[in-house]
Amino acid sequence: MPSVTHDDAPPLADLMPWSVAPPRLGRGWPAAPDPAALKARWDALLKAEGPDREALFEPTRSRTPHTAVGQLPGQRGRTGRLARESGPCPEPVRVLAAPFDEQWLIPDHRLIDAARPELWRVADAEQVFAVEQTVAPDSPGPALLVSSVLPLHPPHGPRTGRVRPLYRRPGGAEPNLAPGLTAHLAARLGTAPEPLDVLAWILTAARPGPGGIEVPLTADPDVWRAGVELGHRALWLLRRGGERPKLPGGRRPYVRAPLPARPTELLYDREEEALLIGEGRIAPVPAAAWDFHVGGVRVLDAWFTRRTEPAAPGTLEAVRPTAWPQTWTSELLELITVLALFADVRAQRSGPAVPAPVTAAELREAGVLPVPDPARRPASVLDHQEEGPEGQFALL
């Protein structure tokens, strides 16, 4: 069986050439696991005036309450100076705050240091974002994850890498794939893969390399079919859409003892396969879920910490639920399930060698590589006016 070396496998950066850095908030309070807390934070901000409002806002060089910015594409946030704002909180939207951690965000451009409007323009129900992850030494964590909601740059923990949307335009139009890639794969495989099939394969095969993430490709139809099938299962788990995932009967986690109102500690009993949250207890919790790491960080630990770590008194981040919400327990049970099933998917991946490899050299010989420069830049998707600062419409 021929093997693919790191020099032979095409880089992800060439297979999905358009990429954007993840949005960076610059302050923690506009995002939270609880949407009601975000509205309470907004109200607290607007009740303050002058220097008090500015201090609560947490200004940076990029944003202060006096910064004039345009509207976030696709959102209804206002564009007047925040120092004069008196209206209701924009309706929070779902985002990926950290690996495997969907939270809520106030979608207001005035609150976000680097919003990456080009990502917001293509964020819709058809979009899938591939998100590069930090690969820690001696850590088996994934190099690539995907999300159906916009990923953010985590304020703490491992740095998230580039975001690569599957589609360059809204409505699932113009795949963000190297021009000619799917045609070349179709000729080698005997069947034309859909863009989502290519992403499914990438998600299954992606691995860290000396120059970044690389993706071994194969021309073996059976190997391709098996990898794509496995990748689609991973996509289903990560996108959190449709039917909710379930572990087999007898392995599904349940709350065995009620969780405390204000939990402060998360422990794992490996022998009992139990997650201990103060006096609360969830079981069974497979060891694979507890041991799942991304970027060298245990996912369950990080998820719990983001909901329980103390915030500085007098800050907007300190405005949060007074007790552990029931919805968080439901989300925790689903997270345990997703991690266990995703760990199983990863365990089924093939090794670094694939039969009938489609190498980077082959793609260069076929003219697929190098990728033309326009494919690395965002497509023009501005088919309507976007509101600029102070309510003026931008000239497009």
C-alpha positions as CSV (number, residue, x, y, z in Angstrom):
1,M,0.0,0.0,0.0
2,P,1.6,3.3,-1.0
3,S,2.0,5.8,1.8
4,V,1.5,9.5,1.7
5,T,4.3,11.5,3.2
6,H,3.9,15.0,4.7
7,D,5.5,16.3,1.5
8,D,3.0,14.6,-0.7
9,A,-0.3,15.3,1.0
10,P,-2.0,18.6,-0.2
11,P,-2.2,21.3,2.4
12,L,-5.7,22.3,3.6
13,A,-4.8,25.8,2.7
14,D,-4.7,24.8,-1.0
15,L,-7.8,22.6,-0.9
16,M,-10.0,25.2,0.8
17,P,-8.1,28.4,-0.3
18,W,-10.3,31.2,1.2
19,S,-9.8,31.6,4.9
20,V,-10.5,34.3,7.5
21,A,-9.3,34.8,11.1
22,P,-12.1,34.1,13.5
23,P,-14.0,37.2,14.9
24,R,-12.4,38.6,18.0
25,L,-14.6,40.3,20.5
26,G,-12.0,42.2,22.5
27,R,-14.2,41.9,25.6
28,G,-15.9,38.9,27.2
29,W,-19.3,40.3,28.1
30,P,-21.1,40.4,24.7
31,A,-21.0,36.5,24.6
32,A,-22.5,34.2,27.2
33,P,-24.0,30.7,27.6
34,D,-27.3,32.3,28.7
35,P,-29.2,34.7,26.3
36,A,-31.1,36.3,29.2
37,A,-27.9,37.3,30.9
38,L,-26.8,39.1,27.7
39,K,-30.0,41.2,27.7
40,A,-29.5,42.0,31.4
41,R,-25.9,43.1,30.6
42,W,-27.1,45.3,27.8
43,D,-29.7,46.9,30.2
44,A,-27.0,47.5,32.8
45,L,-24.7,49.1,30.3
46,L,-27.5,51.5,29.1
47,K,-28.5,52.4,32.6
48,A,-25.0,53.7,33.2
49,E,-24.0,57.1,31.8
50,G,-20.8,58.9,30.8
51,P,-17.6,57.5,32.4
52,D,-19.5,54.7,34.1
53,R,-20.8,53.4,30.7
54,E,-17.4,53.7,29.2
55,A,-15.9,51.7,32.1
56,L,-18.5,49.0,31.9
57,F,-18.0,48.8,28.1
58,E,-14.3,47.9,28.5
59,P,-12.8,50.1,25.7
60,T,-9.9,49.0,23.6
61,R,-8.0,50.7,20.8
62,S,-10.5,49.3,18.3
63,R,-13.7,50.0,20.1
64,T,-15.0,52.6,22.6
65,P,-18.6,53.8,23.2
66,H,-17.8,56.6,20.7
67,T,-16.6,54.4,17.8
68,A,-18.6,54.8,14.6
69,V,-19.0,51.5,12.7
70,G,-21.3,50.0,10.1
71,Q,-24.0,47.4,10.7
72,L,-23.1,43.7,10.9
73,P,-24.1,42.1,7.6
74,G,-27.4,40.2,8.0
75,Q,-28.1,41.7,11.4
76,R,-30.4,44.5,12.6
77,G,-28.0,46.1,15.1
78,R,-28.0,49.9,15.2
79,T,-25.1,52.1,14.0
80,G,-25.3,55.2,16.1
81,R,-22.7,55.9,18.7
82,L,-23.1,53.5,21.7
83,A,-22.6,56.4,24.0
84,R,-26.0,57.7,22.9
85,E,-27.7,54.3,22.7
86,S,-31.0,53.9,24.5
87,G,-32.8,51.1,22.5
88,P,-33.4,47.4,23.4
89,C,-30.8,44.7,23.1
90,P,-30.3,43.2,19.7
91,E,-31.6,39.7,19.7
92,P,-28.7,37.3,20.6
93,V,-27.6,34.8,18.0
94,R,-26.0,31.4,18.4
95,V,-22.1,31.3,17.9
96,L,-19.3,28.8,18.6
97,A,-17.5,30.4,21.5
98,A,-14.9,27.6,21.8
99,P,-14.5,24.0,20.6
100,F,-17.8,22.1,21.3
101,D,-19.2,25.1,23.1
102,E,-22.1,26.9,21.5
103,Q,-23.1,30.1,23.3
104,W,-24.9,33.3,22.5
105,L,-23.7,36.7,21.2
106,I,-25.1,40.2,21.0
107,P,-24.7,40.8,17.3
108,D,-23.8,44.4,17.4
109,H,-20.8,45.6,15.5
110,R,-20.1,48.3,18.1
111,L,-19.2,45.7,20.6
112,I,-16.8,43.6,18.5
113,D,-13.2,44.6,17.9
114,A,-12.7,42.5,14.8
115,A,-16.1,41.2,13.5
116,R,-14.9,39.9,10.1
117,P,-17.9,41.1,8.1
118,E,-16.9,38.8,5.2
119,L,-17.8,35.8,7.4
120,W,-21.1,37.3,8.5
121,R,-22.1,37.9,4.8
122,V,-21.9,34.1,4.0
123,A,-23.2,32.8,7.4
124,D,-26.6,31.2,6.7
125,A,-28.4,27.9,7.0
126,E,-26.4,26.3,4.2
127,Q,-23.0,27.3,5.4
128,V,-20.4,25.1,7.2
129,F,-17.4,26.6,8.8
130,A,-14.2,24.5,9.0
131,V,-12.2,25.7,12.0
132,E,-8.5,25.0,12.4
133,Q,-7.4,23.9,15.9
134,T,-4.2,24.2,17.8
135,V,-2.5,20.9,18.0
136,A,-0.7,20.4,21.3
137,P,2.4,18.2,21.5
138,D,1.6,14.7,22.6
139,S,-2.2,15.5,22.4
140,P,-4.5,13.3,20.2
141,G,-7.0,16.2,19.7
142,P,-8.4,17.0,16.3
143,A,-6.6,19.4,13.9
144,L,-9.9,20.5,12.4
145,L,-13.5,20.9,13.6
146,V,-16.6,22.2,11.8
147,S,-19.6,24.3,12.9
148,S,-22.9,25.5,11.4
149,V,-22.7,28.7,13.4
150,L,-20.1,31.4,13.3
151,P,-16.9,30.5,15.3
152,L,-15.3,33.1,17.6
153,H,-11.8,33.5,18.7
154,P,-11.9,32.1,22.3
155,P,-10.9,34.7,24.9
156,H,-9.1,32.1,26.9
157,G,-7.5,28.7,26.2
158,P,-5.9,27.4,22.9
159,R,-5.9,29.8,20.0
160,T,-8.3,29.0,17.2
161,G,-6.8,29.0,13.8
162,R,-8.2,30.1,10.4
163,V,-11.9,29.7,9.5
164,R,-12.6,28.2,6.1
165,P,-16.2,28.5,5.0
166,L,-17.3,25.7,2.7
167,Y,-19.2,28.2,0.5
168,R,-18.0,31.5,-0.8
169,R,-21.5,32.9,-1.3
170,P,-24.8,32.7,0.6
171,G,-27.2,29.9,-0.3
172,G,-24.6,27.2,-0.6
173,A,-23.2,28.8,-3.8
174,E,-19.6,28.6,-5.1
175,P,-17.7,26.1,-3.0
176,N,-14.6,27.2,-1.3
177,L,-12.5,24.5,-3.0
178,A,-9.5,24.7,-5.3
179,P,-10.9,25.3,-8.8
180,G,-10.8,22.0,-10.7
181,L,-10.4,19.9,-7.6
182,T,-13.8,18.2,-7.7
183,A,-13.5,17.6,-11.5
184,H,-10.1,15.9,-10.9
185,L,-11.4,13.8,-8.1
186,A,-14.4,12.8,-10.2
187,A,-12.1,11.6,-13.0
188,R,-10.0,9.6,-10.6
189,L,-12.8,8.2,-8.5
190,G,-15.3,7.6,-11.3
191,T,-18.0,9.6,-9.5
192,A,-18.4,13.4,-8.9
193,P,-18.2,14.3,-5.2
194,E,-20.4,17.0,-3.8
195,P,-18.8,19.9,-1.9
196,L,-20.1,18.5,1.4
197,D,-18.6,15.1,0.5
198,V,-15.2,16.7,0.0
199,L,-15.5,18.5,3.4
200,A,-16.5,15.2,5.0
201,W,-13.4,13.5,3.6
202,I,-11.2,16.5,4.8
203,L,-12.7,16.3,8.3
204,T,-11.9,12.6,8.4
205,A,-8.4,12.7,6.9
206,A,-7.0,16.1,8.1
207,R,-3.8,15.9,10.1
208,P,-1.1,18.2,11.4
209,G,2.0,18.6,9.2
210,P,5.2,20.7,9.3
211,G,3.6,23.5,7.3
212,G,0.1,23.3,8.8
213,I,-2.9,21.0,8.3
214,E,-2.6,18.6,5.4
215,V,-5.1,16.3,3.9
216,P,-4.2,13.0,2.3
217,L,-6.5,12.3,-0.7
218,T,-7.2,8.9,-2.4
219,A,-8.4,7.8,-5.8
220,D,-9.6,4.4,-4.4
221,P,-13.4,4.5,-4.6
222,D,-14.0,2.2,-1.7
223,V,-11.6,4.0,0.6
224,W,-13.1,7.3,-0.5
225,R,-16.6,6.1,0.1
226,A,-15.8,4.8,3.6
227,G,-14.0,8.0,4.6
228,V,-16.8,10.2,3.3
229,E,-19.4,8.1,5.2
230,L,-17.4,8.5,8.4
231,G,-16.9,12.2,7.7
232,H,-20.7,12.8,7.3
233,R,-21.3,11.2,10.7
234,A,-18.7,13.6,12.1
235,L,-20.4,16.5,10.4
236,W,-23.8,15.5,11.8
237,L,-22.3,15.4,15.3
238,L,-20.5,18.7,15.1
239,R,-23.2,20.7,13.3
240,R,-25.8,19.7,15.9
241,G,-28.6,19.6,13.4
242,G,-31.6,17.4,12.9
243,E,-32.1,14.4,15.1
244,R,-30.3,14.6,18.4
245,P,-27.4,12.1,18.9
246,K,-27.9,9.3,21.4
247,L,-25.6,6.7,22.8
248,P,-26.8,3.1,22.8
249,G,-29.3,2.0,25.4
250,G,-27.7,1.5,28.8
251,R,-24.9,3.9,27.9
252,R,-26.9,7.1,27.8
253,P,-25.9,9.6,30.5
254,Y,-28.5,10.6,33.0
255,V,-28.6,12.8,36.1
256,R,-28.3,10.4,39.0
257,A,-28.2,13.0,41.8
258,P,-29.4,16.6,41.3
259,L,-26.8,19.2,40.5
260,P,-26.2,22.0,43.0
261,A,-27.5,25.5,42.4
262,R,-24.0,26.9,42.3
263,P,-21.5,24.1,41.4
264,T,-17.8,25.0,41.7
265,E,-16.0,21.7,41.1
266,L,-16.0,19.1,38.3
267,L,-14.5,15.6,39.0
268,Y,-14.6,12.2,37.2
269,D,-14.8,8.8,38.8
270,R,-13.3,6.6,36.2
271,E,-14.2,3.3,37.9
272,E,-17.9,4.3,38.2
273,E,-17.9,6.2,34.9
274,A,-19.5,9.1,36.8
275,L,-19.2,12.9,36.4
276,L,-19.3,14.5,39.8
277,I,-20.5,18.1,40.0
278,G,-20.5,19.1,43.6
279,E,-23.1,16.8,45.2
280,G,-24.5,16.2,41.7
281,R,-23.8,13.1,39.7
282,I,-24.2,12.2,36.0
283,A,-23.6,8.6,34.8
284,P,-22.6,6.7,32.8
285,V,-20.1,9.1,31.3
286,P,-17.7,7.2,28.9
287,A,-14.0,7.7,29.6
288,A,-13.7,8.7,26.0
289,A,-15.9,11.8,26.6
290,W,-14.0,12.8,29.8
291,D,-10.6,12.3,28.1
292,F,-11.5,14.3,24.9
293,H,-9.0,17.1,24.5
294,V,-8.7,19.9,21.9
295,G,-5.5,21.9,21.8
296,G,-4.3,20.1,24.9
297,V,-7.3,21.2,26.9
298,R,-10.0,18.9,28.3
299,V,-13.2,19.9,26.6
300,L,-15.6,19.1,29.6
301,D,-13.3,21.0,32.0
302,A,-13.2,24.0,29.8
303,W,-17.0,24.0,29.2
304,F,-17.7,23.8,32.9
305,T,-15.2,26.5,33.8
306,R,-16.6,29.0,31.3
307,R,-19.9,28.7,33.2
308,T,-18.7,28.7,36.8
309,E,-15.5,30.7,37.0
310,P,-15.9,33.9,39.1
311,A,-16.1,37.2,37.3
312,A,-14.7,40.5,38.6
313,P,-17.3,42.3,40.7
314,G,-18.9,45.3,39.1
315,T,-18.2,44.1,35.5
316,L,-20.9,43.1,33.0
317,E,-19.5,39.6,32.9
318,A,-20.6,39.3,36.6
319,V,-24.2,39.7,35.4
320,R,-25.1,36.0,35.0
321,P,-27.7,33.4,36.2
322,T,-27.8,33.2,40.0
323,A,-28.3,29.5,39.8
324,W,-27.3,26.7,37.4
325,P,-30.0,26.7,34.7
326,Q,-31.7,23.4,33.7
327,T,-30.8,24.2,30.1
328,W,-27.1,23.9,30.9
329,T,-27.7,20.4,32.3
330,S,-29.4,19.4,29.1
331,E,-26.6,20.9,27.1
332,L,-24.0,19.0,29.3
333,L,-25.8,15.7,28.7
334,E,-25.7,16.3,24.9
335,L,-22.1,17.4,25.0
336,I,-21.1,14.2,26.8
337,T,-22.9,12.2,24.1
338,V,-21.3,14.1,21.2
339,L,-17.8,13.8,22.6
340,A,-18.2,10.0,23.2
341,L,-19.6,9.5,19.7
342,F,-17.1,11.8,18.0
343,A,-14.3,10.0,19.8
344,D,-15.6,6.7,18.3
345,V,-15.6,8.3,14.8
346,R,-12.0,9.4,15.3
347,A,-11.0,5.9,16.4
348,Q,-12.3,4.5,13.1
349,R,-10.2,6.8,11.0
350,S,-7.6,5.1,8.8
351,G,-3.9,5.7,9.4
352,P,-1.7,8.2,7.7
353,A,-1.3,6.1,4.6
354,V,-4.0,5.8,1.9
355,P,-4.1,3.6,-1.2
356,A,-3.9,5.3,-4.6
357,P,-2.9,8.6,-3.2
358,V,-3.7,11.9,-5.0
359,T,-0.6,13.9,-4.2
360,A,0.1,17.6,-4.3
361,A,2.5,16.9,-7.2
362,E,-0.4,15.2,-9.1
363,L,-2.6,18.2,-8.5
364,R,0.1,20.6,-9.7
365,E,0.6,18.5,-12.9
366,A,-3.2,18.6,-13.5
367,G,-3.3,22.4,-13.1
368,V,-5.4,22.3,-9.9
369,L,-2.5,23.8,-8.0
370,P,-1.3,26.4,-7.5
371,V,-4.6,28.0,-6.6
372,P,-5.3,31.3,-8.5
373,D,-5.1,34.3,-6.2
374,P,-8.8,35.3,-6.6
375,A,-9.8,32.0,-5.0
376,R,-8.0,33.1,-1.8
377,R,-10.0,36.3,-1.6
378,P,-13.7,36.7,-0.6
379,A,-16.2,36.6,-3.4
380,S,-18.3,39.7,-4.1
381,V,-21.6,39.0,-2.4
382,L,-22.8,42.6,-1.9
383,D,-26.1,42.6,-3.7
384,H,-27.8,45.0,-1.3
385,Q,-27.0,48.1,0.7
386,E,-25.4,47.7,4.1
387,E,-26.0,50.4,6.7
388,G,-22.8,52.3,7.5
389,P,-22.0,54.4,10.6
390,E,-24.7,56.7,12.0
391,G,-27.4,55.2,9.8
392,Q,-25.8,56.1,6.5
393,F,-25.8,53.5,3.7
394,A,-22.5,52.4,2.4
395,L,-21.7,52.9,-1.2
396,L,-21.2,49.5,-2.8
